[in-house]
Amino acid sequence: MTKRRDFIKSMAFGAFVLGNEDLLLKKAAKMKIGLVTYQWGKDWDLPTIIRNCEKSKVLGVELRTLHKHGVEPSLNAVQRQEVKKRFADSRVTLLGYGSNAEFDSPYPAVLKKNIDDVKELLQLSYDIGASGVKVKPNKFHEGIPHEQTLEQIGKALNELGRFADGLNQQVRLEVHGVGTQELPNIKAIMDVADHPRVAVCWNCNPTDMSGNGFEYNFNLVKDRLGSTMHIHDMNEGGYPCEQLVKLLTKQRYSGWLLLECVSKHDDNVKAMQEQRILWEKLIARS
């Protein structure tokens, strides 16, 4: 009798999974795939970026600074509205702006300039209809205790978080830099940077697997993940993309994973399509 009950239960569960497969997939698919104009899009102007994202069905984009798209703080109010309208009239979501700003410098004037630059970019991001600005830690400096540098970065992020709050923007700390990209150090920064407008931009680095391992490192920052993260070529191996997607699904993550790929192709749009298909397969298995 017990075996029969177990068999009925297993059949009922199987029927539930089959009957709700679309629902389960939709829940996982709240995560979406987009593009960082880091390499594949750096030579595209704004209409080309939108056209290629639509063609590849990679329907989100983070604009990296100093690229051909020309979206910079120098744009006037009319030009900013034109950028906003281009995206509003398309299927592509403008997710944010990728800066090179960093807050580890031991020189106060350099630190202040980086903070001021990001404030300008947060205003730009708001004006063009995006939702945040990516920043980064970059390195430790000789003779400066690591703890001091991490605290300084955290305090700078809090100042920016307060500024971003008035613009409904997110300050996204990329997991980046020699030493600084190690997840215990990112956590130390975020322990200081406790403003709710400050978040982590996961970056799929080899160091994500160091120390106590991938899942341990993920768990250090899982509650501070922002609405964007970066993922690299998914067909090159070496990074646990499938494990990442499973952890994100478990976390009910609903943000964007942005392609920050460096591989060389004759047709980058085709490469984007291929990465999207790989992504969809990861989602289906998650």
C-alpha positions in Angstrom: 0.0 0.0 0.0 2.9 2.4 0.9 4.6 1.8 -2.4 1.3 2.4 -4.2 0.8 5.7 -2.4 4.4 6.7 -3.2 3.8 5.9 -6.8 0.6 8.0 -6.9 2.4 10.9 -5.3 5.3 10.7 -7.8 2.9 10.6 -10.7 1.0 13.6 -9.3 4.2 15.6 -8.9 5.2 14.7 -12.4 1.9 15.8 -13.8 2.2 19.1 -11.8 5.6 19.8 -13.3 4.4 19.0 -16.8 1.3 21.0 -16.4 3.2 24.0 -15.0 6.3 23.8 -17.1 5.5 27.2 -18.8 4.8 28.8 -15.4 8.1 27.5 -14.0 10.0 28.6 -17.0 8.4 32.1 -16.9 9.5 32.4 -13.3 13.1 31.6 -14.2 12.8 33.8 -17.3 12.2 36.9 -15.2 16.0 37.1 -15.7 16.7 38.6 -19.1 19.8 38.9 -21.3 21.2 42.1 -22.6 24.5 43.7 -23.9 27.3 45.8 -22.5 28.8 47.8 -25.4 32.3 46.9 -24.0 33.7 45.2 -27.2 30.9 44.0 -29.5 29.1 47.3 -29.5 31.9 49.8 -29.0 32.0 50.9 -32.7 28.2 51.1 -33.1 26.3 54.4 -33.1 23.0 54.6 -31.2 20.7 53.6 -34.0 22.9 50.6 -34.8 23.0 49.5 -31.2 19.2 49.5 -31.1 18.8 47.8 -34.5 21.3 45.1 -33.6 19.8 44.4 -30.2 16.3 44.1 -31.8 17.6 41.8 -34.5 19.4 39.5 -32.0 16.5 39.7 -29.5 19.1 40.8 -26.9 16.8 43.5 -25.7 18.7 45.4 -23.0 21.8 47.5 -23.1 24.3 49.2 -20.8 26.2 51.9 -22.6 29.9 52.0 -21.8 31.4 55.4 -21.6 33.6 56.9 -24.4 32.2 54.7 -27.1 30.8 55.6 -30.6 27.2 55.9 -29.3 28.2 59.4 -28.1 25.9 59.4 -25.0 28.0 61.5 -22.6 27.4 64.2 -19.9 28.1 66.8 -22.6 24.7 66.2 -24.2 22.3 69.1 -23.7 18.7 68.7 -22.5 17.2 68.3 -26.0 19.8 65.7 -27.0 19.1 63.7 -23.8 15.4 63.7 -24.6 16.2 62.4 -28.1 18.2 59.5 -26.6 15.3 58.7 -24.3 12.8 58.8 -27.1 14.9 56.5 -29.3 14.8 53.8 -26.7 11.1 54.5 -25.8 10.2 54.0 -29.5 12.1 50.7 -29.6 11.9 47.2 -28.0 15.3 47.8 -26.3 15.5 48.7 -22.6 18.3 51.2 -21.8 19.5 49.8 -18.5 22.2 52.2 -17.5 25.6 53.7 -18.0 29.0 51.9 -17.6 31.5 54.3 -16.1 35.2 53.9 -15.4 34.9 55.7 -12.1 36.8 54.2 -9.1 37.1 55.2 -5.5 40.3 53.6 -4.3 42.7 56.5 -4.9 44.7 57.7 -1.8 44.6 61.2 -3.2 41.5 63.2 -2.0 41.3 65.3 -5.2 41.2 62.2 -7.4 38.6 60.6 -5.2 36.4 63.7 -5.2 36.7 64.0 -9.0 35.5 60.4 -9.4 32.6 61.0 -7.1 31.6 64.2 -8.9 31.9 62.4 -12.3 29.5 59.7 -11.2 27.0 62.3 -10.0 27.0 63.8 -13.5 26.5 60.3 -14.9 23.6 59.6 -12.5 21.9 62.8 -13.7 22.6 61.7 -17.3 21.2 58.3 -16.7 18.0 59.7 -15.2 17.6 62.2 -18.1 17.9 59.5 -20.8 15.5 57.1 -19.1 18.0 54.6 -17.7 18.1 53.2 -14.2 21.7 53.3 -12.9 25.4 53.8 -13.3 28.1 51.1 -13.0 31.2 52.0 -11.0 34.1 49.9 -9.9 36.8 49.3 -7.3 40.1 49.0 -9.2 43.0 48.1 -6.9 44.8 48.4 -3.6 47.7 50.9 -3.2 51.1 50.2 -1.8 51.4 51.3 1.8 47.7 51.7 2.3 46.0 49.1 4.5 43.4 47.1 2.5 40.8 47.7 5.2 41.2 51.5 4.8 40.8 51.3 1.0 37.6 49.2 1.3 36.1 51.5 3.9 36.9 54.5 1.7 35.2 52.9 -1.3 32.2 52.1 0.8 31.8 55.7 2.1 32.1 57.1 -1.4 29.3 54.7 -2.5 27.1 55.9 0.3 27.5 59.5 -0.8 26.6 58.5 -4.3 23.7 56.4 -3.0 22.2 59.4 -1.3 22.6 61.4 -4.5 21.0 58.6 -6.6 18.1 58.4 -4.2 16.7 61.7 -5.4 16.9 60.5 -9.0 15.5 57.0 -8.5 18.8 55.5 -9.8 21.0 52.6 -8.7 24.8 52.8 -8.1 26.1 49.4 -9.3 29.5 48.3 -7.9 31.1 46.0 -10.5 33.1 43.1 -8.9 36.3 44.3 -10.4 40.0 44.9 -9.8 43.1 43.0 -8.7 42.4 42.0 -5.2 39.4 44.1 -4.9 37.3 41.8 -7.0 37.6 39.0 -4.4 34.1 38.5 -3.0 35.1 38.8 0.7 36.5 42.3 -0.2 33.3 43.2 -2.1 31.3 42.2 0.9 33.5 44.3 3.2 32.8 47.3 0.9 29.1 46.6 0.9 29.0 46.3 4.7 30.1 49.9 4.8 28.0 50.9 1.7 24.7 50.1 3.3 22.6 52.7 1.4 19.8 50.8 -0.4 20.6 52.6 -3.7 24.0 50.9 -3.8 24.1 47.4 -5.2 26.6 44.7 -6.5 27.1 44.1 -10.2 28.2 40.5 -10.4 31.0 40.1 -13.1 31.6 36.4 -13.6 35.3 36.5 -12.7 37.6 33.4 -12.2 38.1 34.6 -8.6 34.4 33.9 -7.9 35.5 30.3 -7.4 38.4 31.0 -5.1 38.6 30.6 -1.3 35.6 28.7 0.0 34.1 28.2 -3.4 31.6 29.6 -5.8 28.4 29.2 -3.8 30.0 30.5 -0.6 31.2 33.6 -2.5 27.8 34.1 -4.2 26.1 33.9 -0.8 28.3 36.7 0.5 26.6 39.3 -1.7 23.4 37.6 -3.0 21.2 39.9 -1.0 22.8 43.0 -2.5 22.7 42.1 -6.2 21.7 45.0 -8.4 19.4 44.9 -11.4 22.3 44.2 -13.8 25.2 41.9 -13.8 27.8 40.9 -16.4 28.4 37.6 -18.1 31.0 36.6 -20.6 31.2 34.2 -23.5 29.1 31.2 -22.3 30.5 28.8 -24.8 34.1 29.1 -23.8 33.8 27.0 -20.6 35.7 27.4 -17.4 33.0 29.4 -15.6 30.0 27.7 -13.8 27.3 29.5 -15.8 24.7 26.8 -15.1 25.4 26.9 -11.4 25.1 30.7 -11.4 21.7 30.6 -13.2 20.5 28.0 -10.7 21.6 30.1 -7.7 19.9 33.2 -9.3 16.7 31.3 -9.9 16.7 30.1 -6.3 17.3 33.8 -5.3 14.3 34.8 -7.5 16.6 37.2 -9.3 14.7 39.3 -11.8 17.4 41.5 -13.3 19.5 41.5 -16.5 22.6 39.5 -17.3 24.5 41.6 -19.8 26.9 40.1 -22.3 30.4 41.6 -21.8 32.1 39.5 -24.4 35.6 39.9 -25.8 35.7 37.1 -28.4 36.3 38.2 -32.0 33.7 37.6 -34.7 33.0 38.7 -38.3 29.4 39.1 -37.3 28.8 40.3 -33.7 25.0 40.3 -34.2 25.1 36.6 -35.0 27.4 36.1 -32.0 24.8 37.8 -29.8 22.1 35.5 -31.2 24.2 32.5 -30.4 24.8 33.7 -26.8 21.1 34.3 -26.4 20.3 30.8 -27.5 22.9 29.4 -25.0 21.3 31.6 -22.3 17.8 30.2 -23.1 19.1 26.7 -22.7 20.6 27.5 -19.3 17.3 29.0 -18.2 15.4 25.9 -19.4 17.7 23.7 -17.4 17.6 25.8 -14.3 
